Amino acid sequence: MKFNPCIAGKCTEEGTHCMGCGRSHEEIAETKKMVKALVGFAQKMNYDNIEDFSNFIGQSVLKKLQNPS
């Protein structure tokens, strides 16, 4: 399955999948939940360098997916 990001202004809530991006509403909800948790954590830590935190998270996820242990 290929990931498709949301398309601004084209999202739909009817049925089981969004007509804009094609992802299931369950997948969209879970993704939003993970992002919200990461944002909450960064805010709790009061990071001054949020770009570095975001880049670190993205690189860490990519590394784990490419080299699962």
Buried (B, 14 or more C-beta within 10 A) or exposed (E): EEEEEBEEEEBEEEEEBBEBBEBEBEBBEEBEEEEEEEEEEBEEEEEEEEEEBBEEEEEEEEEEEEEEE
